[in-house]
Every structure is written in C-alpha cells, then in structure tokens.
Amino acid sequence: MSMPRDELGSLELKSLENTDRLGEQLAMHLPDGTCLALVGTLGAGKTRLAQALIAALGVERERITSPTYSLVQIYESHGPAIPARTIYHLDAYRVRDDDEFYELGVEEFLGREGTLTLVEWGDRVAAVLPRETLWLHLEVEHDELRRVVFRGIERMWGAIIQQVIQQVIQQTTPGHRGEDST
C-alpha cells in the first residue's frame, strides 16, 4: 500500500511544548485501532511527538523510551478518563524489509480494537501498513520550528484532524486561557 495523497491539513510547531500539545490532542481524538505513521528526517520530532502522545494516555513520561534498538515498545494506557488501550510504539528505521517488520508480530495488533499503533519511519514499511493509516510528515523548517503535514483518507480523518489542528492553535495562541505562545 502506498502512502495516501489526501492532504488533510498542516500545522506549524514553534517549540517542543507545541509538539507536546499536538501529542495531547492526538491522544484525545484518535479512535481505537488507529495506526499512526510518523515520517521525517532525523531530528524532525517523531520520537518527541510519540512520547507526548503516549504520556497523554497516562503512561509516565520517564518510562517512554525510543524503540530504535528494540524496534517495539508496548505500553498500557491508564487513568480515570482514559480508555484502556494497548499502545504499540515501533521504529522501522532499522527494519531491513517488510518481512522483518512482520516478524515483530504486527499483524496481531495493527488496526485492532483496544490498540493504538505508532510507527516511526513509517515510510520504510508503507507497503504493509493498513490503508486507513494516518500519516504525519514532520519537516524541520529551522531551529525549533517544525511543520507537520497530515495525510490520510479524507472521509475518515478529515474532521478529526481539523479538530486537532484547531485545538492546538487555540492552546498555543497568546492569551488563550493564560497560556503563553510557545
């Protein structure tokens, strides 16, 4: 399966705190069974965004590590207002081919109810990710400024992504609920 062409929107992230806000909003809006592919160069913010999303699902930030060498980390969400989910955080950077990716057992959890799957370097295994995958392309503009382009199936993701973008913009606009514009 190739990456979808529907661009659903884009967002500028002016700081690490903005990246954290995006992770929080994605955690609140992504439905069960979501596969989220993160794409970008080294240092674009893929791991930071994944950590923010996972932390927003009730996992202690100190426990969240990059799966660069282990290839997959598994977490359980928890909290009073957080639905129970198993979170699979994968890193495809060191995966040699689609067969090696399958050997991680992905067919057991991709798209399943009660799961959320994040795949860093998802473009390296695009052929085996579900058609319904939501793609986030992170681009380094300069210094701390990042641009995130959301891609996916419009009818499936369009409204959700527009809501996420609006919430992040509101939270990072000066004067909004006393928060600064980091």
Summary of the structure (lengths in Angstrom):
residues: 182
radius of gyration: 15.4
end to end distance: 37.3
largest distance: 50.2
contacts: 547
relative contact order: 0.25
helix: 36%
strand: 26%
